[in-house]
């Protein structure tokens, strides 16, 4: 889950830059959205792994 923390930190930094850099605001918001999607993908991956491990324990 440390990876998720790192991804969310990058998203936050992009949003912070968007707030401060009006000339490139659209760029930084797009970057933040990409990081947000990576975070959602990481969460989904984590739950798939947890569910797989649980299914394997139950099958044993």
C-alpha positions in Angstrom: 0.0 0.0 0.0 3.0 2.3 0.2 2.8 2.5 -3.6 -0.7 3.9 -3.3 0.7 6.6 -0.9 3.4 7.5 -3.4 0.8 7.7 -6.3 -1.5 9.9 -4.3 1.4 12.1 -3.4 2.2 12.6 -7.1 -1.5 13.4 -7.8 -1.5 16.0 -5.0 1.7 17.6 -6.3 0.1 17.9 -9.8 -3.0 19.5 -8.4 -0.9 21.9 -6.3 1.1 22.9 -9.4 -2.2 23.4 -11.3 -3.3 25.8 -8.6 -0.1 27.8 -8.9 0.7 27.7 -12.6 -2.2 29.3 -14.4 -0.5 29.0 -17.8 -0.2 25.3 -17.6 -3.2 24.5 -15.4 -4.8 22.2 -17.9 -1.6 20.2 -18.3 -1.2 19.8 -14.6 -4.8 18.8 -14.0 -4.5 16.2 -16.8 -1.4 14.8 -15.1 -3.3 14.7 -11.8 -6.1 12.7 -13.4 -3.6 10.2 -14.8 -2.2 9.7 -11.3 -5.7 9.4 -9.9 -6.4 6.6 -12.4 -3.2 4.9 -11.4 -4.3 5.1 -7.8 -7.7 3.5 -8.7 -5.9 0.8 -10.6 -3.6 0.1 -7.6 -6.6 -0.2 -5.3 -8.3 -2.6 -7.7 -5.1 -4.7 -8.0 -4.8 -4.8 -4.2 -8.4 -6.1 -3.7 -8.0 -8.7 -6.5 -4.9 -10.0 -4.7 -6.6 -10.0 -1.3 -9.6 -11.8 -2.8 -7.4 -14.4 -4.6 -5.5 -15.1 -1.4 -8.7 -15.5 0.6 -10.1 -17.9 -2.1 -6.9 -19.9 -1.9 -7.2 -20.2 1.9 -10.8 -21.2 1.7 -10.1 -23.9 -0.9 -7.3 -25.4 1.2 
